[in-house]
């Protein structure tokens, strides 16, 4: 079960209250005091926000629950995405005072898309300004028309607030099931509980509970709802193993610890298991130890089975998203990848790169890039602050960040060739090569136009690896993600030639071929969906125009206007920051995908400030510096 919410809605406080009710903790921790069970990072305690998903297991009566507390800030939406992929059900928390926020709507939309049965918990009913009727109307208008209130509140907005239960929901159920409606109208004896459980599982009903996580009001009713309405996982330890890694962290000794949910089968320590990484060939590993999440902590076990969440050790190459055993149908990416990057600098460059590489294991979307500078891809400024704090507290690094900038790419303009013999002037290595490059639309295609047996296999491997590494920086320093590279000539001198000769010759020669073909720099363009109140349409269209946006379609409804279009990544965050003041705070912007479009010269260059391509000597100097 996941607990998801907009930042400051009280999600972690609710987690504490559930743990207290289950007897896992003897007092309820407070976010402000920094003593909560699931916010274990020092920065989480200091900032009072959840940054990494936390797992805790407990029992609600006879029902075992694996609970995942997820981040609420939009900068950490990728962390939420990973948690959602392993859930059976969710509780969406919102504040009775602040109400439905943009992040709340994004989360509800995603839960609906994934068909995750969801209950709602309206927190902070004892706070001044708490709402009931108008908030229910907002929930039905902005989140789901299938909201079913399960509580009434007396003393709303005061310390004396209490809740009572609503039990008459037959009409609500009848509106959503024709068979049930017929029997309802015929006054048959009906099992309302069974029908509600079925409708929650199907996503046709979302029970709404009211309460206060700080005082515990309404929490027993929510617990009863979790037990009654959310579907229990159906799994079997006898089936073939099927598990998914959704979190990777580093243990006290620096070793990798991977959290995985076991959907089916049994996982045994020190027994070989198939690993299916995203975008890579499968391989086999043996976990050296298995820790089971149980009773609020972790304990080492010899094996774990379907329905459990485990922490695995001894898997040095494991990454988030990897599947263990039999792979399942992968869920597509829910949120667009970051399109901004920042340059990170520190006194110890080597230590900085190693530290960022380890942090990227915990968040694959960070994507560290090392060239003339070390760059990191990010969603926003809060994520930048978190990375800086982690580098300082965990690695002793004092770092500075540049201003964020869009991540451009380069596209080949035509075909180019380059050829060098071993004895050619300027060739300092005992290796000969020839390349032909041409446009390609589906990634990097590396093709041999030479006999495979003409070189030792180790030399072929060195050439291909060097080609792919070199393509991380094109003529203007940006990645060339789509290109065909044909190897047209090879030569070596035995026994003098070594693989390093080819690795050193590839970059300048490939650059020469690319320079002959020429490249165009493309900027990232975000495709968006935007929901706004209809009366704000003209103001939003003007704002969109100011930020170089393009409108694709507009659909006007009685309570909402739906817009689709494109925005340059460079202006998206500014546009988004201005939306609340133009839309009564009710805009919901979702970036659905990212494409690229040509920019006009002078091109933005990552490696030169004058916007011109690097010459060969500059390129070699840059590569040597990166090494």
Buried (B, 14 or more C-beta within 10 A) or exposed (E): BBBBBBBBBBBBBBBBBBBBBBEBBEEBBBBEEBBBBBBEBEBBBEBBBBBBBBBBBBEBEEEBBBBBBBBBBBBBBBBBBBBBBBBBBBBBBBBBBBBBBBBBBBBBBBBBEBEBBBBBBBBBBBBEEBBBEEBBEBBBBBBBEBBBBBBEBEBBBEEEBBBEEEEEBBEBBBEBBEEBBEBBEEEEEBEBEEBBBBBBBEBBBBBBBBBBBBBEBBBBBBBBBBBBBBEEBEBEBEBEBBBBBBBBBBEEEEBBBBBBBBBBBBBBBEEEBBBBBEEEEEEEBEBEBBBBBBBBEBEEBEBBBBBBBBBBBBBEEBBBBBBBBBBEEEEEEBBBBBBBBBBBEBEEBEBBBEBBEBBBBBBBBBBBBBBBBBBBBBBBBBBBBBBBBBBBEBBEBEBEBEEBBBBBBBBBEEBBBBBBEBEEEEBEBBBBBBBBBBEBEEEBEBEBEBEEEEBEEEBBEBBBBBBEBBBBBBBBBBBBBBBBBBBBBBBBEEEEBBBEBBBBBBBBBBBBBBBBBBBBBBBBBBBBBBBBBEEBBEBBBEBBEEBEBEBEEEEEEEEBBBBBBBBBBBBBBEBBEBBEEBBEBBBBBBBEEBEBEEBEEEBBBBBBEEEBBBEBEBBBBBBEEBE
